[in-house]
Amino acid sequence: MVAHFEQVTSPLSAMIFQQLGHAVSQVASGDTAFGYRDTGYEWATISAWLDLGESAGHIRWTREFSQAMLPFTKGFYVNQVGTEADEGAALIREAFGANYQRLVDLKRKYDPTNLFRHNQNITPTV
């Protein structure tokens, strides 16, 4: 993490850690959409820059940083995953973990037309 962040492409970017712990772990994994309840921390890379012409380089650095962190990661917090168009459906499925199929069933029942399809979408079919 330190070695990769030494190559950060923008001084506006940041790496954050958030402790989950006590209250999060007292809820069963299947009781909410977020299933990784036994994880002590979550991390996020916040990439920001001012010049739109530099976007490709900053996005590449961010994706490389995320790839480098994968061996140390157990699941994903869904708010740290981009849209299906940006990240792909597999990463969104992985973010919901074992809860994904239950959420698909709920989506099929309550939103079969996929009206609420923005952000990290769960499609009403697998």
Secondary structure in CASP SS format (residue, H / E / C, confidence):
PFRMAT SS
TARGET T0000
AUTHOR 0000-0000-0000
METHOD secondary structure of the structure
MODEL  1
M C 1.00
V H 1.00
A H 1.00
H H 1.00
F H 1.00
E C 1.00
Q C 1.00
V C 1.00
T C 1.00
S C 1.00
P C 1.00
L C 1.00
S C 1.00
A E 1.00
M E 1.00
I E 1.00
F E 1.00
Q E 1.00
Q E 1.00
L C 1.00
G H 1.00
H H 1.00
A H 1.00
V H 1.00
S H 1.00
Q C 1.00
V C 1.00
A C 1.00
S H 1.00
G H 1.00
D H 1.00
T C 1.00
A C 1.00
F C 1.00
G C 1.00
Y C 1.00
R C 1.00
D C 1.00
T C 1.00
G C 1.00
Y E 1.00
E E 1.00
W E 1.00
A E 1.00
T E 1.00
I E 1.00
S C 1.00
A C 1.00
W C 1.00
L C 1.00
D C 1.00
L H 1.00
G H 1.00
E H 1.00
S H 1.00
A H 1.00
G H 1.00
H H 1.00
I H 1.00
R H 1.00
W H 1.00
T H 1.00
R H 1.00
E H 1.00
F H 1.00
S H 1.00
Q H 1.00
A H 1.00
M H 1.00
L H 1.00
P H 1.00
F H 1.00
T C 1.00
K C 1.00
G C 1.00
F C 1.00
Y C 1.00
V H 1.00
N H 1.00
Q H 1.00
V C 1.00
G C 1.00
T C 1.00
E H 1.00
A H 1.00
D H 1.00
E H 1.00
G C 1.00
A H 1.00
A H 1.00
L H 1.00
I H 1.00
R H 1.00
E H 1.00
A H 1.00
F H 1.00
G H 1.00
A H 1.00
N H 1.00
Y H 1.00
Q H 1.00
R H 1.00
L H 1.00
V H 1.00
D H 1.00
L H 1.00
K H 1.00
R H 1.00
K H 1.00
Y H 1.00
D C 1.00
P C 1.00
T C 1.00
N C 1.00
L C 1.00
F C 1.00
R C 1.00
H C 1.00
N C 1.00
Q C 1.00
N C 1.00
I C 1.00
T C 1.00
P C 1.00
T C 1.00
V C 1.00
END
